[in-house]
Amino acid sequence: MPTLEDQEYVALTRRGQDAERIAQLSWTAGGLAAAVMMSWAIAAKSPGHMIPVVFAIAIGFYGALRARQQVRWIAGYIEGFHEDQKGAQWFTRLRRLQNQPGYRTVGDWVTVSLANAGVVLALMLAWMYAGPAPRGDLMAGIATVCGVLFGFHSISETVRMAQTDGAAMWRKVSGELKEAPRTQRAASW
C-alpha cells in the first residue's frame, strides 16, 4: 500500500500537470481571442477595437504566467521534500541540468516575445486607423498606454520568476509548523 508521502508525490505531480495544461489553455485562448478581435478591428478600421486585443493578450499571458509559477512552486516542493538519493530525482537533476553552461530555456522568453509582438502589432494598427476615426487619437493613446504597461509588467514578472528559486524558498519554511500562541496572534491583527 502506498504511503502518505507517495500519495502526496503523485497528487503534486498531477497538480503540476494540470497547471501546465491550464497554462497552455490560457495562452491559446488569449491568443485566439486576440486574433479574432484584431480581425474585427481591422475590418472596422477602428483604433478603439485594439484595446480589447491588448487585454485579451494580457489575460492569456497572465493566466499562463500564474500557472507556470505554480508549476515551479510544486517542482521546488517536490525537489525539496520528496526527492532523495534512493527515489525519484527528476526535479533535482533537472535543476542541475539547467545550471549547466550552454543550457538554454526559451519557453518563458518566447511567450513574452510573442505576447509583446502581438501588442506592438495592435498598437501599430491602432495608430494607423487613428486618423480618420472619431476620437481615434484618444483610443490609440489608451491602447498605447495599456500596451506599454503590459510590456513593462510582462518583462519584469518574467525576470522575477526566472530569478526565484522555488526549492530554496521551500527550504526556508521547512521547519515544523506550529500554532502561534493566542496572545501573539491577537496582537498581530
N, C-alpha and C positions, 0 to 999 in steps of 0.2 A: 504494500500500500504506500502511495507517495506521501512524503512528509509534508508538513505545512509549508516548509521552505520551498520544496519542489513545486507545490501548488502556487505559491506566490510568484516564483520564477515564470511559470507558464502563464499566469494571469498577466504579469507585467509585459511579457513578450507579446501576448495577444493585444494588450492595450497599446503597445508601441506600434504594432502592425495597423491597428485601427487608426491611430493618429497619423501614420504615414498615408493611409488611404484617404483620410479627411483632408490632408494637405494637398494631395493630388486633385481631389474633387473640388476643393475650394479654388485652387489655381485655375483649373479647367473651366469651372462655372463662371468665374470672374472674367476670364479671357473671352469666353463665348458671349457673355452678356455685353462686354465692351465692344466686341466686333459687331454684334447686331445693332447696338446703339450708335456706333460710329457709322455704319452704313445708312441708318436712318438720318443721322446728322448730315452726312454728305449729300444724300438725296434732297434734304430740306435746305441745304447750304446755310445752316444756322450755327453760329458760334455758341449759342446758349445750350444747344444739344450736346456739346462736347463736355460740359460739366459732368453729366451723369456717366460719360465714358471714363473720365478720370476717377470718379467714385467707384465704378464697377471694377476697374483695375486695382484700385486700392483695397477694396473689400476682399477680392480674390487673393491679393498678395498677403494681407494681414491674416486671413484665415489660414493660409499655408504657413506663414511665419509662426503663428502661435502653435500650430500642430507640430512643426519642426522643433520648436523649443521644447514641447512636451516630450517628443521622442528623445531628445538629448538628455532631458532630466531623467527619463526612465532608463536610458542606457547608462548614465552615470550611477544611478542607484543600483542597477544590476551589477555593474562593474565593481562597485564598492562593497556590496553586501552579499552577493551570490556567487561570484566567480572566485575560484581558488585554484591551487596547483593541481588538484585531483579532478576537478569537474570541468564544466564548460568554461572557455576562455575567449569567446568571440570578441566581446567588447574590450577586454584588456589588450588583446592582440591587435585589434583594430586601432586603438589609441596609439599603440607603439608604431604601427604602420603609418598612421597619419603624421607622426612626429619625425619620420624619416625625410632626409633631404630628397627633393625630387617628387614627392607625393603631391599631386595636385587634386584638390577637390573643387569642382566647378559648379556644383549644384546650387549653392546659395547665390553666388555672383551671377550665374546665368539667369536665375529668376529675377534678381534685382535689375539686371540689364534689360531683360525683356519687358519687365513692368515699366521701367523708366522710358524705354524706347516707345512703348505704346502711348505713354503720357505725352512725350515730346511730339509724336505724330498728331495726337489730338490737339495739342496747343498750336502746332503749325496750321492745322486746318481751321481752328477757331479764329486765328488771326487772318487767314486768307479770306474767310467768309465774313469778317467783321465789318468791312467797308459798307456794303450795300444793305446789311441787315439793320433793322431798328434796334437801337441800344447795343449794337454789335461790339463796339469798343468796351463797353461795360461787361458784357458777357465774356468776351475774350479775356479781359483783365481778371475776372473772377476765376475763369478756368486756369489762367496762368498762376494766380496765387495758390489755388488748390494743387496744381501740378508741382510747383516749386516746393510747397510744404511736404507733399508726398515724397518727392525726390530726396529731399534732405532727410526726412524721417526714415525712409526705407533704407538708405545707405547707413545712417547712424545705427539703426536697430540691427542690421546685418553685421556691422563691425562689432557691436556689443555682444551679439550672440556668438560670433566667432571667437571672442576673447574669453568667454565664460567657460570654465572647466567644471562640468557637472559633477564629476566624480569627486573633485576636491571640495566642492560645496557640500556634498553629502557627507564627506568625512568630517567636516566642521561640526555637523549636527549629529554625529553618530553616537554620542553619549546616551546613556539611559534616559528615557523620558520620565519625568516625574511631575506631579501636580504641584503648583506653587501654593504656598500657604495662603489661607483665606485673606489675611490682612494685607499681604503683599499684592494680591490680585485686586482688591478693592482700591488700594492706593494708586495703582497704575491706570485706573479708569479716569 
